[in-house]
Amino acid sequence: MPIHLNYQGTTCKKCGAEFIAHKKNCQCPGCGQATEEFCDFAAQTIATMKDHKQLYGNYFPESWFSGSAADLVQGIIFELFDNLEAEKPEDVSVFIISQLAEVGWEDGREGLAGQTEQIALEVYEIYKNDPDFHGGNLKDRPLDPKLNSLNPEPPAFDN
Ligand SMILES: [Zn+2]
């Protein structure tokens, strides 16, 4: 089972747009209304990327249900980093921006485009300096026990 955050996204009290409060004192990208909500979204996305890599061999899991704005943004970032590792671009910032430009946004969620770009660049800043993502460290590490319970063995049959 893929791992979803408890945070689903923030709904603007003024204009109703959904966005990710990924910084302290974040403002709605639609109307500029400030929110007190905060989710350390890049760090949490990094943690989920590690778990998914161990469970599935990819950041994007076998199936991913985007029920919330947070799921939507994370799904895009998982796919982006799978593509990044497959293509190994020389200029990562350009690669990230050009990949994200191809994403089609639903009406009312266009404000997430700029946020997703900022978050993807924040994720990359952590990713590039985190040895877990380089040199096969995640593959060789024993599975965290919490992940075993997410990926249970098929039930044994009593004969
Ligand atoms: Zn707003």
Residues whose N, C-alpha, C, O or C-beta is under 5 A from the ligand:
A	BS01	ZN	C12 K14 C15 G16 A17 C28 G30 C31 G32 Q33
